[in-house]
């Protein structure tokens, strides 16, 4: 039994919250599936909280997503990709959106427990270095209080981050090497993965709603040019603090108005602006809302 198999066996037997951290292409998603598969075989009620906003296993990019696991069939890639709940972050990178990511993780973690999950496995983004990486992971640990943090690393790249977690929290921290068979992914391939995931989400029947300029968060400045919102990604508010799903805006210049395009059939109560514009083929291009609004 190798170190990864031993960790899976121990975690499934004793743990309630497992947080996976690691850089790009270190096998976090692979280990998450192994944990969930073993947990299901052991008869545990489990949930997968996908907090990677760029390279998604569950649901569309620019979101934190939750999948409740009911049986082995839920681990099939096409089934696992369909989320049970999502929280809008609005960006395919956590940088500049740390508050949104942590808030989303908090809400979906609480939801997983409310829905009966005894074991929650939390996958995270590859942002691990520098101030942003340490602050983001620190607050996730502070919030979730996991009883196990697994660090997947090449060499000693995680030592600063894991050292912070060990000094500030009582949780067990286990560093592991990258599992065998994990293949690095190019920057272009990662962009293609995001594009496919977004296209899959918008591949369902699409619905169209007229949009008033007063329904947005952040609120639009006076005399704002609505054309700047064309194809901007938005989160659909349910009016109760949660999200129905995603959509994007279409500017209708001949009418000077906006239309929402979304696979969600129910009309939203309000819309939260994201920092992503969907180009042809659903490729995401980052947008700085502060620059768009002409504010600092």
N, C-alpha and C positions, 0 to 999 in steps of 0.2 A: 504494500500500500504506500503510495507516494504522499508527499506532504499536503497536496491539494485534496486528495481523497480522504485523508485522515481529518482534515479540517471540516470537510463536508459532513462526515459521520458524527463528529463531536458537536458541530453547530446544530444539526438537525435534532440531535438528542436533547440539547440543553438550552439553546438560545431562543430569544423572542424577537430581537431586532439585530440584524446584521447589516452593517454599512460597509460597502466596498469602495475603496479609493485606489486610484492609480492613474498614470498618464495615458496618452493615446495608445491604443492597441496593446494593452497589457492583459487582456483576457477577463475583464470585469464581467461582461455580459455572459461569457462562457461559464464562469464560476457561478454567476447568479442562476443560470439554468440548472446547473448541477445541484445546487442547494435546493431549488424548488422541486426538482424531480425527486430527490431523496426525501424531502419533506412530504410530498404527496404520497410516496410509497409508504411512509411511516404513519399515514393517516392524519397528518396535521393540516389544519386550515391555514392557508398561507396566501400572501399577497406579494406582488412585485411592484415596487415603487420606482419608476424609471425617471430619475432626476437629471439625466443627460439631455439637454435641450437641443443638441446638434445631431448626434448619432443615435437615433432612437431605435429601441427594440420594440417599444409599445407606443402606438399612436404617432401623431405628426410632430415634426420639429417645431421649435419655439414654444413648447409646452413641457410641463411636468405631468406625468401620466400614472395611472393606477390600473393594475390588472389583478382581479381576484381569481385565484387558481382553484378550480373545483375538481379537476381530474387531469390525468396525463395528457389528454387531448388538447388541453389549454396551452401546452408548451409547444404545439406545432406552430411554426413561424407565422403562418397566415392567421391563425387564431390569436396568438400572443400579440400580434401587431394591432389588434382591435381593442382599444382601451375601454375600461368600464367607467372611468372618469378622467377628466383632464383639467389642468389649471393653466391659464394663459400667462406666459412669461413675456412673449413678444419679441424674442431674439433667439437666434441659433447659437449664440455664445453667452455664457454667464457673465462675461466681463461687462461692467456697466449696468448689470441687472442682478446684482447679488441679493438685494432686498426682495425682488420679485421671486427669485428662485427659492430663497429660504421660506418666504411666506407660502409659496405653493407646496413645498415639501411638508410644512406644518399642517396645512389643511388636508392634504391627501393622506398623510400618515394617520391623522385623527379619523378620517373616513374609513381607512382600512381596519382600524380597531373597532369602530362602530359596526362594521359589516362582518365582524366575527373572526378576523385574522388573528391567529395565535403566533404566527411567525411572519415578520415583514422583512423582506430582503430589499435593500435600497442600493440601486446602482447610481453612480455619480459621473459627472463629466470628467474630462481629462485635464481640467485646470487644477494643477497641483503645486505650481511653483510661484514664487514671488508673493507680494503682499496679498493680492487678490485671491490666489489659490489657497493660501493659509487662512485668510479671514473667512472665505466661503465654507471650507471644510470645518473650521473651528465652530462656526455657528450652527452648522448641521449637527455636529456632535452635541453641542450645547442644547439644542432643541430636542433631538431624538433620544438622547441618553441611551445609545445602543449598548448592549452587553457584549458586543464583539465588533471591532473594526478590523477589517482585513486590508492590508496594503499590498498591492501587486506592483512590483517594481523591477526595473532593469538596473543592476548595480545597486547604488545607494541613493537613488534620486529622491526617495520618499523620506529619508532620515530626518530632514528638518521638520516636515509636516507631522510625521508620526511622533517625533519628539515633543512637539507642541501638545498633541492630543494626550500623550502619556503624562505630561507635567500638569495638565489642567483637569483631567478627568480620570475617574476610577475605572473606566471601561477597559477590557482586555484588548490589547493591540497585537495583531499577529502579522508580521511582514512575510511575504512569500515572493518567490520568483515568478516570472511570467510562465503560465502553463505551456507545455509542449504543444506545438501545432498552431500557435497564434501567429498570424501573418500580418506584418505591418501594412497599412493602407495609405496610399498616396493622397495628397491634398485634393487632387482632382477626383479621385474615387470617393472621397468623403463627401465632396460637393454633389456628386452624382447620387450617392445614397440619400442625402437630404432631399434632393430633387424628386427621386422616386417615392420617398415616403410622403412628401407633400402632394404629389400627383395622385398617389393612392387615396389619400384622404379626400381630395376633391374629385375623385373618380366616380363618386356616387351621384345620384340625381341631384342637380343643383336647383336651389330656390333663389328667387330674387325679391328683394324688399326695397322700397323707397326709404331713404335715410334723411332725417332732418339734421341740420348742422348743430343742433343743440343737444345731441345724445352722446357726445364723446367725452372720454376722459383720457388725456387732459382736454379741458375745454378749448375750443378753437378761439384764437384771438379775433378781435373785430376786423372786418374786411379781409379775412383770410381767403387766399386763392384755393378753392376747393380742388382745382386740378392737381395740386401737389399731393393729394391723397389717392390719386389713381393707382390701383392695384396694391395699396398698402394693406398689410395683414392686420386683422382686428380680432379681438376676443369678444364673444357674444355673452353678455351678462344675462343671468337669469333673474336679476332684480333682488336676489336674496344673498348676494355675496359670492356666488359661484358662477360657473361658466357652462353654457350649453354646448360650446364648440368654437370653431374658427370660421372666419369668412375673409373675404377681401373686398375692397371698395372699387367701384367702377365710376369714373367721372363721366357725366353726360354733358359735354360742353354746349350742345345746342339748347339744352334746358337749364344749364347752370346748376345742376343738381348731382347728387350721389345716389348710387344704388349698391346695396349689399348683395354679394353672391356667396352662397354657403350651401353645404349639404344638409344643414340643420333645418328641418321643416318648421319648427316653432319659431315665431318671431321673437327676437331678443328685446329686453327692456332698455338696454343701453349698449354702447360699444367702447371697448378700450383699445386705443391705438397702439399698434406694435411698432417695432423698429426694423421691420423687414418689408421690402417691396418685392412682390412676386413677378419676376420677368417671364418671358416666354418659356414654356415647359416647366413652370413652377420653380425655377431657380431663384433662390433667395438672395437679394442684395440688401446689405445693411443700410439703414437710414438713421440719421441723427435727428431726433425730434426737436432738440433744442435749436439746431440750425434751421430746420424746417419752419419752426415757429418764430425764428429771429430773436431768440432769447438765450441767455447764458445759463 
